[in-house]
Amino acid sequence: MIIDFHVHTFPAEIRDHRDRFFDDEPEFKLLYESPKSKLVSAADIVAMMDEQQVDMSVVFGFPWRNPETCKLNNDYVIDVVSRYPDRLRGMCCVDSLNPEAAQEVERCLEAGLSGVGELAFYGCGIDGECQMSLDPIMDLCRERDVPVLLHTNEEVGHLYPGKTPNTMIQIYETVSRFPDNTIVLAHWGGGIFFYHLLKKAVKETLKNVYYDTAASPFLYDSRIYQYAKDLVGIDKVLLGTDYPLLKPARYFKEMTEGGLDEADRQIVCGDNAARLLKLK
């Protein structure tokens, strides 16, 4: 089974009229103002999955500032998961700084979504206020034993739309704050897993952390797969494409180039996600 753990989708109101949302949503404008930044429907995603031989995708929207837009996108995810029960799982996406965020998360989990994410802090990084804002959301997810997907990125290197000012210590403090939650760090966790080479503290702190591969072909040499296998274990890596940014085939190619054999690729591309999603 092949499972893509990181896919974005939007309802028609947003796909067809994205410019209407730019004024009140600077983060959305930053990522999607360019017409080259695609917005896709669930039907588009399933068609891509058929083409790429992907069995299931985990879909979610965007951390909207406006609570009504947030609900609109989450309602769409809830709907499409019910329409494609064998192909899609969904996550609730919110702006955790919004006072209504935890209530929206509870509503979505009650409606059958499988976790929360991709939570992102594009303007400030994961600073102290943002970490505190995650408390009630993490409580809900810990009680229900569902994962939380957090946007993270590397501190150095080239700039690109959506690269946040998060620091390595912010990522580490966030994970430390929620030791009993299952946390997935998008985009390889900004490379934090390299600190598994430290002899003390880090391995224990990161024990419940997984890493998705979203945007990896744009960011890292393919050798990162072998480094991740050696440092944290192949059972902590999840295929995430960030589709429609990239299709799965690009990742499959890099996994092979990076030295993963067929058994490793099956673990990354399916087994780990199936375990987090509690698929039989």
Secondary structure, 3 states (H helix, E strand, C coil): CCEEEEEECCCHHHHCCHHHHCCCCHHHHHHHCCCCCCCCCHHHHHHHHHHHCCCEEEEECCCCCCHHHHHHHHHHHHHHHHHCCCCEEECECCCCCCCCHHHHHHHHHHCCCCCEEEECCCCCCCCHHHHHHCHHHHHHHHHHCCCEEECCCCCCCCCCCCCCCCCHHHHHHHHHHCCCCCEEECHHHHHHHHHHHCCCCHHHHCCCEEEECCCHHHHCCCCHHHHHHHHCCHHHEECCCCECCCCHHHHHHHHHHCCCCHHHHHHHHHHHHHHHHCCC
